[in-house]
Amino acid sequence: MPPPFPSRAEIEADQLEQLRALVTELFPANAFYTRKLEDCGVTFDVASLADFSRRFPFTTKAELVADQAAHPPFGSNLTYPLAAYTRFHQTSGTTGAPLRWLDTPESWAWLRELWTRVFTAAGVTAADRVCFAFSFGPFLGFWMAFESAQQLGCLCLPTGGMSSAARLRLLLDNGVTTLCCTPTYALRLGEVAREEGLDLGRSRVRRILVAGEPGGSLPAVRARIESLWPDARVRDHHGMTEVGPVTYECPAQPGVLHVMESGHYAEVIAPATGQPVSPGETGELVLTPLGRVASPVLRYRTGDLVRPAAVRAACVCGTHELALAGGILGRTDDMVIVRGVNVHPAAVEEILRAAGGVAEYQVTVTTRGPLAELALAIEPAADAGDATALARKIGGALETALGLRIPVHTVAAGSLPRFELKARRWHRAGK
Ligand SMILES: [Zn+2]
């Protein structure tokens, strides 16, 4: 009987084989990569994974956006004739123009297989009833999650276009066991349940699969969600439109994400130099999805900051796949430097959730030349008590953790925006 978990050597041999097949398929069929690689003088052969990392250039989102602007509407990063494509999705456009992404039935099936691994690692089986608290727009993750659960044999409950209260009633009335949403929205649903007098103690939800924001691997965010949802465990994972599903949460270590290396060749680099970081150091995740031949990316700069585990030995869960301690730590493009201190939004989120008493918050970044300052507006939770004392407590927690005095003021309940998709809590002013 074969061992249940492939060794590092087996993983890498399989990656090299898939990578060679992918690169061969792109030349000359894929106009974007044929042009890009010829411009850099790179030949379409791959001697080893190290050779690929050494010779092949990175791909950036800016390049893909420019390509779509030059070749509207879908760009030239298509390996097959347009008629072969059946799926259209686009990115949320949080950081600029939305990127359109097409898939063929074959590339879509490849993505769905990877997503199924996310569910399996979280213990989801055909016996589960899975509720999708999404709007079902053109964002890839919704459809991917829904179709993968269906393929696993789960009963799948869509809730697009429903209010939060209606979604809660649907999941209580129909015995939902698994909820898929963003970490922010899991908190929001807990808040609405309290407002509506709905008892989550009678919910059968045993796991909440979260993605879309770094919060899913932050201990304080997880603890807050699990306190609102009795008997449910938070399971994090992540992916993005350009590369598909990437990680699943280690079944043995909460907050540790494993990269699905059966589908991705992963590198972690220093954003400034492009050179690999040492294990245990923070760097940017660079991915090459190995089976999405129809709309590929080679060495894609994801912008996600991660810390690869120090030793690439087998994890306690058994896998040899790359482990990312603390999940996605932040984004290369969202860090703010305040008086010499690097402030990541995920760190602020963790501090606020650990302090407790905050229903929602908003951060304003004011920049004057090279100097940035932060100010925080917080909306106290219903059970938070004295608002002035809460603001003082949050200010103290920020100062202790970051060594910065950041002004904190409270605003009325319900006055800050709520989010179903990626939360946008950071705003820039004074530019
Ligand atoms: Zn593990």
Boltz pocket constraint, residues with backbone or C-beta under 6 A from the ligand:
constraints:
  - pocket:
      binder: B
      contacts: [[A, 250], [A, 251], [A, 252], [A, 253], [A, 258], [A, 315], [A, 316], [A, 317], [A, 318], [A, 319], [A, 323]]
      max_distance: 6.0
